[in-house]
Amino acid sequence: MSNSEMEQGLESRKAVSTASTSVGPPAKTLPAAGGRRYGGVAPAQREQARRAALIDAATEIFGTVGFRRATVRSVCRLAKLNDRYFYAAFENMEHLLRATYAHHAQTLLGQLEASVAASAPTLDARLDAGLHTFFAFVRNAHAARVLLLEVMGVSAETDQTYQCYIFEFAKLILGMADAPPPSDDDAQAQARIVGLALVGAMTNAGTAWVLMGYQDSEACMVASCRRVLRGALA
């Protein structure tokens, strides 16, 4: 697989409205096709808010009792939503897990891209910026468990979602070196494997840090992981 195969994306939606008039009684405006506005909030916004509430609740549930012990009822109770809103947004609990993982992976990816772009143009500065961002993110133990633990080995479809983001993180790490692109298929394969290995190393370090209750200081984690990354990228 070449570096160009590492890129993929996700989702959007919209609604329309109509109106009608007639002779006689005062003309009535028909509600928007997407639904009626309540409290000045459009249906699509309400759907988005409910989806966000379910993902927030799932983060806490998955991050405490784990995905395999979580239930629709427990997530809806925490989100303060009726079960029917769950099934309007997600097919099942695994679909919610994938959405919750993707939410946190995309959030972390965006934060990493921003911090690396804002750092000084040296390898060490980029590494430090990225590592501080990563370890700050996994201090949220619930989000960290979803990102690093709960998503693993659930199904082939969920593994595919996980792999999609792992390739994106690998590409970001390799990009910190500012090296010329690989010149042939063999070099591309080596770069891909190195990137995945480095993501694995950071994932394992972050997982151990979370499970050990953040025993080591963030500065120690950054300095130690910088040595690993610099050794492969310098």
C-alpha positions as CSV (number, residue, x, y, z in Angstrom):
1,M,0.0,0.0,0.0
2,S,1.4,3.4,-1.0
3,N,1.2,6.7,1.0
4,S,-1.5,7.9,-1.4
5,E,-3.8,5.1,-0.1
6,M,-3.8,6.5,3.4
7,E,-6.4,9.2,2.8
8,Q,-10.2,9.0,3.4
9,G,-13.1,11.1,4.8
10,L,-16.7,11.2,6.4
11,E,-20.3,13.0,6.5
12,S,-23.0,15.8,5.8
13,R,-26.8,16.5,5.5
14,K,-29.5,19.2,4.5
15,A,-33.3,19.8,4.4
16,V,-35.8,21.8,2.2
17,S,-39.0,23.8,2.9
18,T,-42.2,24.6,1.0
19,A,-45.2,27.1,1.4
20,S,-48.7,27.3,0.1
21,T,-51.6,29.8,0.0
22,S,-55.3,29.5,-0.8
23,V,-58.4,31.8,-1.2
24,G,-60.6,32.3,1.8
25,P,-59.1,31.6,5.2
26,P,-55.7,33.1,6.0
27,A,-52.9,31.3,4.2
28,K,-51.0,28.7,6.2
29,T,-47.3,28.2,5.9
30,L,-46.5,24.5,5.7
31,P,-43.7,23.3,8.0
32,A,-40.3,22.7,6.5
33,A,-39.9,19.3,4.9
34,G,-37.1,18.5,7.4
35,G,-39.4,19.1,10.4
36,R,-40.7,21.9,12.6
37,R,-38.5,24.4,14.4
38,Y,-38.8,24.3,18.2
39,G,-37.5,27.1,20.3
40,G,-35.8,28.6,17.2
41,V,-33.8,25.4,16.7
42,A,-34.0,23.7,13.3
43,P,-34.5,19.9,13.1
44,A,-31.0,19.2,11.7
45,Q,-29.5,21.1,14.6
46,R,-31.5,19.1,17.1
47,E,-30.4,15.9,15.5
48,Q,-26.8,17.0,15.6
49,A,-27.2,18.0,19.3
50,R,-28.7,14.6,20.2
51,R,-26.0,12.8,18.3
52,A,-23.3,14.8,20.2
53,A,-25.0,14.0,23.5
54,L,-25.0,10.2,22.7
55,I,-21.3,10.3,21.7
56,D,-20.5,12.2,24.9
57,A,-22.5,9.6,27.0
58,A,-20.9,6.7,25.1
59,T,-17.4,8.1,25.8
60,E,-18.1,8.0,29.5
61,I,-19.8,4.6,29.4
62,F,-17.2,3.0,27.2
63,G,-14.4,4.6,29.2
64,T,-15.7,3.2,32.5
65,V,-17.5,-0.1,32.1
66,G,-16.2,-0.8,28.6
67,F,-17.9,-1.3,25.2
68,R,-18.9,-4.9,25.8
69,R,-20.8,-4.2,29.0
70,A,-22.4,-1.0,27.7
71,T,-26.1,-1.0,26.7
72,V,-28.3,1.3,24.7
73,R,-30.3,2.0,27.9
74,S,-27.3,3.1,29.9
75,V,-26.1,5.4,27.1
76,C,-29.6,6.9,26.6
77,R,-30.0,7.4,30.4
78,L,-26.8,9.3,30.7
79,A,-27.6,11.4,27.6
80,K,-31.1,12.0,28.9
81,L,-32.7,10.8,25.6
82,N,-35.4,8.4,24.7
83,D,-34.2,5.1,23.1
84,R,-35.9,6.1,19.8
85,Y,-33.4,8.9,19.4
86,F,-30.6,6.4,19.7
87,Y,-31.9,4.3,16.8
88,A,-32.6,7.4,14.7
89,A,-28.9,8.2,14.9
90,F,-27.2,4.8,15.1
91,E,-27.9,1.3,13.9
92,N,-26.6,-0.4,17.0
93,M,-24.0,-0.1,19.8
94,E,-21.1,-1.0,17.5
95,H,-22.1,1.8,15.1
96,L,-22.0,4.2,18.1
97,L,-18.6,2.8,19.1
98,R,-17.2,3.5,15.6
99,A,-18.7,7.1,15.6
100,T,-17.3,7.7,19.1
101,Y,-13.9,6.5,18.1
102,A,-13.9,8.5,14.9
103,H,-14.9,11.6,16.8
104,H,-12.0,11.4,19.2
105,A,-9.5,10.2,16.5
106,Q,-10.5,13.2,14.3
107,T,-10.3,15.6,17.2
108,L,-6.8,14.4,18.2
109,L,-5.6,14.4,14.6
110,G,-6.8,18.0,14.2
111,Q,-5.1,19.1,17.4
112,L,-1.8,17.4,16.3
113,E,-1.9,19.0,12.9
114,A,-2.4,22.4,14.4
115,S,0.3,22.1,17.1
116,V,2.9,20.7,14.7
117,A,2.1,23.5,12.1
118,A,2.5,26.1,14.8
119,S,5.8,24.8,16.1
120,A,9.3,25.9,15.1
121,P,10.5,24.3,11.8
122,T,12.8,21.7,13.4
123,L,12.3,18.0,14.0
124,D,12.7,18.3,17.7
125,A,10.2,21.2,17.9
126,R,7.6,19.3,15.9
127,L,8.1,16.1,17.9
128,D,7.7,18.0,21.2
129,A,4.6,19.8,20.0
130,G,3.0,16.6,18.8
131,L,3.9,14.6,21.8
132,H,2.7,17.2,24.3
133,T,-0.6,17.4,22.4
134,F,-1.0,13.6,22.4
135,F,-0.2,13.1,26.1
136,A,-2.5,16.1,27.0
137,F,-5.3,14.5,25.1
138,V,-5.0,11.0,26.7
139,R,-5.2,12.7,30.2
140,N,-8.9,12.4,29.5
141,A,-9.1,8.8,30.6
142,H,-12.5,8.1,29.1
143,A,-11.6,9.4,25.7
144,A,-8.2,7.7,25.9
145,R,-9.8,4.3,26.6
146,V,-12.1,4.7,23.6
147,L,-9.2,5.7,21.4
148,L,-6.6,3.2,22.6
149,L,-8.4,0.2,24.0
150,E,-12.2,-0.3,23.5
151,V,-12.1,-0.1,19.7
152,M,-9.7,-3.1,19.3
153,G,-10.9,-6.5,18.0
154,V,-14.6,-5.8,17.9
155,S,-15.3,-6.6,14.2
156,A,-13.8,-6.3,10.8
157,E,-15.7,-3.2,10.1
158,T,-14.6,-1.5,13.3
159,D,-11.0,-2.6,12.6
160,Q,-11.3,-0.9,9.2
161,T,-12.3,2.4,10.9
162,Y,-9.4,2.0,13.3
163,Q,-6.9,1.3,10.5
164,C,-8.1,4.3,8.5
165,Y,-7.1,6.6,11.3
166,I,-3.9,4.7,12.1
167,F,-2.7,5.4,8.6
168,E,-3.5,9.1,9.0
169,F,-1.5,9.3,12.3
170,A,1.4,7.4,10.6
171,K,1.4,9.9,7.7
172,L,1.5,12.8,10.2
173,I,4.4,11.4,12.0
174,L,6.4,10.7,8.9
175,G,5.6,14.3,7.7
176,M,7.4,15.7,10.7
177,A,10.8,14.6,9.2
178,D,10.4,16.9,6.2
179,A,12.1,14.2,4.1
180,P,11.6,13.8,0.3
181,P,8.9,11.4,-0.7
182,P,9.9,7.7,-1.2
183,S,11.2,7.2,-4.7
184,D,10.0,3.7,-5.5
185,D,7.6,1.0,-4.3
186,D,10.0,-0.6,-1.9
187,A,10.9,2.7,-0.3
188,Q,7.2,3.5,0.0
189,A,6.5,0.2,1.7
190,Q,9.3,0.8,4.2
191,A,8.1,4.3,5.0
192,R,4.5,3.0,5.5
193,I,5.8,0.2,7.8
194,V,8.0,2.6,9.8
195,G,5.1,5.0,10.2
196,L,2.8,2.3,11.5
197,A,5.5,1.0,13.8
198,L,5.9,4.5,15.3
199,V,2.2,4.9,15.8
200,G,2.2,1.5,17.5
201,A,5.0,2.6,19.8
202,M,3.2,5.8,20.8
203,T,-0.1,4.0,21.2
204,N,1.5,1.5,23.6
205,A,3.3,4.2,25.6
206,G,0.0,6.2,25.9
207,T,-2.0,3.1,26.8
208,A,0.5,2.1,29.6
209,W,0.5,5.7,30.9
210,V,-3.3,5.7,31.2
211,L,-3.5,2.2,32.7
212,M,-0.8,3.1,35.3
213,G,-2.7,6.2,36.4
214,Y,-0.3,8.7,34.8
215,Q,2.5,7.6,37.1
216,D,5.3,9.2,35.1
217,S,5.4,12.9,34.4
218,E,4.3,14.2,31.0
219,A,7.8,15.7,30.6
220,C,9.3,12.2,31.1
221,M,6.8,10.7,28.6
222,V,7.6,13.3,26.0
223,A,11.4,13.0,26.4
224,S,11.3,9.2,26.2
225,C,9.1,9.1,23.2
226,R,11.0,11.8,21.5
227,R,14.1,9.5,21.6
228,V,12.2,6.8,19.8
229,L,10.7,9.0,17.1
230,R,13.9,11.0,16.5
231,G,15.9,7.7,16.1
232,A,13.6,6.7,13.3
233,L,13.1,10.0,11.6
234,A,16.4,11.9,11.9
